Amino acid sequence: MNKEPHTSSMIYFHGLPGSADELNLLESPIGIVPEVLNPLDFEAFDRHYTSVAPVKLIGFSLGAFSALKLAAARPKAISELVLISPAGPLELGPFLDEMAGAPIFKMAKSSSTAFPLLTAAQAMAARTFPRLMLNQMFANSCEAEKTLLNSPSTVQSLVNGLKHALWNQAPQYRRTITEYVRPWAAELSKIQCPCRVYHGERDDWVPLGMAQALFDRLPPESSFSVEDGLGHYSTLIKVLPQVLSTYDGDS
């Protein structure tokens, strides 16, 4: 049986590891709630959103990779891109060693056999010692990030994201990382819609220079905002409610 097309005009691509639970990080969501698509799930977009196009895309962290790729592949179907703490193409500059996920990305680039083993170990850690894994992930983060771990609800949302991506959706996680580390900067020239980029000044997951280099490749009517004193997730928590409040669901 064919499903009815979705009616939402906004789509959210979550980070990796992550899940739709990222929307629960917001203390008081305002405006409409976006639909959530799995990373690189362009088939779902084509099945459900062609009748509602053009739509707005929001991409957080590695979710920005999916949003940018979709906007390049379906330029007529996308009206705007909102990129929060975005991970840009690795070939834009010498940013890899500054990224918190550098060991994962380097393994994905260099070894097709060791990479699945590494992600399997990640999955086991996410299931067995999730809080310890979070503590390690945030060890070098700014104060605005570390404070997030004082909230049980925030910790639970982050844990749910780890388990969802690394355990429940492991093949999709590996596929997305593998695609991300390949060259794709040339596709940015195909994007036709305006983009809004938001990045934390103290982001230790994605360096600020990478976000700037990405912005420099986007359409000229785009904008770039640096969030003072904020990191990766703290930028999401501040910016996303503002973004959602600007949409009424019909624009």
LINFEN-V977292 format. One record per helix or strand of 3 or more residues. SS is the DSSP state (a for helix, b for strand). FROM is the first residue (numbers start at 1). TO is the last residue. Records with the same first field share a line. If there is no record, write none. Layout:
BEGIN
SS: FROM-TO + FROM-TO
END
This chain:
BEGIN
b: 10-13 + 35-37 + 55-60 + 78-84 + 194-200 + 223-227
a: 20-25 + 42-48 + 63-73 + 75-77 + 90-92 + 96-98 + 102-110 + 114-128 + 130-137 + 143-150 + 152-168 + 170-180 + 185-190 + 208-215 + 232-245
END
